[in-house]
Structure formats: structure tokens, C-alpha cells
Amino acid sequence: MQTASIAAAMAAPDNMLHIPGGTFVMGSDRHYPEEAPAHPVTVDAFWMDVAPVTNRQFLEFVNATGHVTVAEKAPDAKNYPGAEKRMLRAGSLVFDPPDHAVPTDDMTRWWTFTFGATWRRPYGRKSSIGTRLDHPVVHVAYADARAYAAWAGKELPTEAEWEFAARGGLDGAEFAWGDELTPSGRHMANIWQGMFPHQNLAADGFERTSPVGSFPLNGYGLADMIGNVWEWTDDFWSSRHPEPAGSPCCTPKNPRGGTEVGSFDPRQPAIRIARRVVKGGSHLCAPNYCRRYRPSARHNQPEDTSMSHLGFRCVIRK
């Protein structure tokens, strides 16, 4: 056993951890409808990045490849029928909090499409990553995350892999660390304290993103699986999980999400942009809004849309 453990450690890719795989209950019947139904699935073992990809790592990738992110290119008008011409410019969505309480039914009250906002300038043209090299890279669209993963010899995780890893061996627990949000008053992740979106108490020490690894690791030794930034997965979005298998022998193994066509937003039938599953919540998740700081939580994200609270991490399957 000791020899096998040493061999495994020697074979470990840099800054990655081995996730053993197994069977767990994916999803939840107690929270948002898209998390239901809870159902058992099995995933094979894989390697996962210890933390979200950082600005430092993404900079290395861009320097090596010359990659230009989606946010750095003007959108193609043919993909956005009816869009105002003045909005078809390079940029990305930036969190811009109001200074007073507002209804939480309209995200445009706190999200602004900001011309010139990119991974290098996360809050607009006058910002930079100079002091944020160890923060998660943000303003990356799905294609950017896929490009980085391919360059690194990796892939993006499936939703099932991501959720299994986030649970850290605590199958059925509410959070990645147990059943209390702040056990003994300790902040376990970078999320929002106060009344979202106008009152940010920053009791956990951070108003926006934090350096990766600033909070306790989960049971598998992974950092920031909850909070800090949402993370892309490789699965197409579906509005619900499939129904549980009728018997243990039929438990899905290494399941994938929905279909590309099924992921299109029915509220925008003229726009055929696929949506992917993102996981983990972010520093903007609050008890009074978006309680998605849980392993079972999930959200949809259009492939072409980057934001100031969205990043990614990678896996290797072997």
C-alpha cells in the first residue's frame, strides 16, 4: 500500500489532486427546483485542479498562445438579432452594486455590460490584475475555458464530477464542509454577508474575489469549491435532473447533462446560444438572494457570456 501511494503521488499532475470516484446522491429535493430530483450517480476517479485557474496561470497561457478571449472581441451581429448596434462592442458583465435597497427580481439593477472589461481589467479599463495574480481569472467565456484546458492537456469537469469533488466525501451534507453555514462562527467560503445587492458587510474579509486558498480546504483537499467564483462545467444545461434509476443496477455512470438544443433559452427563441451548467456559487451569493453556496446548487450560463464572478478549473481523466 505504501509503495502504491508513493507511485500515485509521483504520478500526480502539478497542482492537482486525485478524486477517488464513487457513487453519491447528486442534486437536492430541498432547494431550487433545478436541483431536483436528487438521484444516485457514479463517477470514475479523476484528477482535479486544487483551485480555480488564477490570473497568473491564465496569463501564462495567453503569453504562450496569444489567445484572445471572447470578452476582448466585438460580438457578431448575426448571433444577436435585434441587438442595439451600440452594444455590439467588446466587453463583459461587471457587478456594479446599487447604494440602496432594490428589488431582487431584476439583475440589471446590479450588473452592467462594461466596454473594455476583460480578464486583464476585471472592473473596467481603469482596473488591472496587478495585485490579483493569485485571484481566480474571471471574464472567461466557455470557449476561453476550453482553450485553456486544451493547452494544459486537461478538460473541463462534468457537472457530476464537479459536484462529487465539491462534497469532499460528505455525501448528503448541506454544505461542502457539513451542515452549518458558519460552524462556530467561522467563515468557510467567500460569499456575501449583509443584504444583497446593496449592503456588503465583508465579514469574511473580502468584498469581491479572494486569493485562491483563502478559506479551509474541503475533505479532498480542494480549495474554493464553494464561493469566490462560479465555475464552468462541460455539461449542457437542463432545467431538471433526470429521474432516479429504478434499481441500483441501473445507476447512471459518468452521466452528462442535457442536449445542446435543449439548453437554448426558451425566453429568447431567436438567439441560439447554448447554455452550460456552472457550479459552486460566488462571492455574490447571499442568504437573502441566490443561496447557491452548496454542492448541489447549479445555474445556467450562456456559452458566450463572461462575468466578473465566473471562472473555472480543470480535470484529467485517467
C-alpha positions, 0 to 999 in steps of 0.5 A: 500500500505504501509503495502504491501511494508513493507511485500515485503521488509521483504520478500526480499532475502539478497542482492537482489532486486525485478524486477517488470516484464513487457513487453519491446522491447528486442534486437536492429535493430541498432547494431550487427546483433545478436541483431536483430530483436528487438521484444516485450517480457514479463517477470514475476517479479523476484528477482535479485542479486544487483551485480555480485557474488564477490570473497568473496561470491564465496569463501564462497561457495567453503569453504562450498562445496569444489567445484572445478571449471572447470578452476582448472581441466585438460580438457578431451581429448575426448571433444577436438579432435585434441587438442595439448596434451600440452594444455590439462592442467588446466587453463583459458583465461587471457587478456594479452594486446599487447604494440602496435597497432594490428589488431582487427580481431584476439583475440589471439593477446590479450588473452592467455590460462594461466596454473594455472589461476583460480578464486583464481589467476585471472592473473596467479599463481603469482596473488591472490584475496587478495585485490579483495574480493569485485571484481566480481569472474571471471574464472567461467565456466557455470557449476561453475555458476550453482553450485553456484546458486544451493547452494544459492537456486537461478538460473541463469537469462534468457537472457530476464530477464537479459536484462529487469533488465539491462534497469532499466525501460528505455525501448528503451534507448541506454544505461542502464542509457539513451542515452549518453555514458558519460552524462556530462562527467561522467563515468557510467560503467567500460569499456575501454577508449583509443584504444583497445587492446593496449592503456588503458587510465583508465579514469574511474579509473580502468584498469581491474575489479572494486569493485562491486558498483563502478559506479551509480546504474541503475533505479532498483537499480542494480549495474554493469549491464553494464561493469566490467564483462560479465555475464552468462545467462541460455539461449542457444545461437542463432545467431538471435532473433526470429521474432516479434509476429504478434499481441500483443496477441501473445507476447512471455512470459518468452521466452528462447533462442535457442536449445542446438544443435543449439548453437554448433559452426558451425566453429568447427563441431567436438567439441560439446560444447554448447554455452550460451548467456552472457550479459552486456559487460566488462571492455574490451569493447571499442568504437573502438572494441566490443561496447557491453556496452548496454542492448541489446548487447549479445555474445556467450560463450562456456559452458566450457570456463572461462575468466578473464572478465566473471562472473555472478549473480543470480535470484529467481523466485517467 
